[in-house]
Amino acid sequence: MTKKKINKMSDSESKAKINNLNSHFVELRKRIVFSIIIYLLATILGFVFHRNILGLMVEPVTEINQLTQGLPIYTNITEFWSVVMKVSLLSGLLLSFPMISYQVLAFALPGLKKNEKKFILILLPGSIISFYVGAAFGFFILLPPAIKFLVFFGGDISEPLIRIGSLVQLTINLMMWMGVCFQLPIIMYLLTIIKLVDSKKLSYFRKYFIIFSFILGAIITPTFDPINQIIVALPIMVLYEIGILLSKTRK
């Protein structure tokens, strides 16, 4: 084979690689732009319904203070708008997250092996659903008793006037923390897949994780109330057991 033919082949291969790389960049740009548009539309939708969303968030405190007809207050002229924007952005993220995840998945799948595609297609939807379930748990189960404890702990010593900014921040923190905690079985299963741990090791660390779950419960809940910590710790321990069961399927 002559040098000219070799040079022509190398040039054609390099051009093919460049064209392939360019097509990947074009596809990536399209998916990023599409994801941003979806997020912006979802954020606008969250802004349109921000009063309904805030109505749900302030519901746990509506019977606390009669001076304000049960409504939280704001002490800074821009605080309410800050809360509205925060709620709109978060709502946009929660609404658009499945579609954005799909865009990431559609871009990454062609470059994965068959068995990797199988695991991703199973784990990603499970992870999304788990996050939503955890966020719902934080809002509907954990938030009401936490607010009740925080407000009534003062007893007859002080009268609470709850700021809407602090209430919304507390709500978001609890929802996000619990959404992350509910990823535990998925993370344990992934660690089993990459062979960092197995079901026997996970079962061995169960006794330590029980202590850790109560420590995590104390970190997540903004109260020193043991009831709220138990409400957090128990589902985390159940999630750990689910993770052990999932890890056993990898034998």
Order of alpha helices (4+ residues) and beta strands (2+ residues): alpha-alpha-alpha-alpha-alpha-alpha-alpha-alpha-alpha-alpha
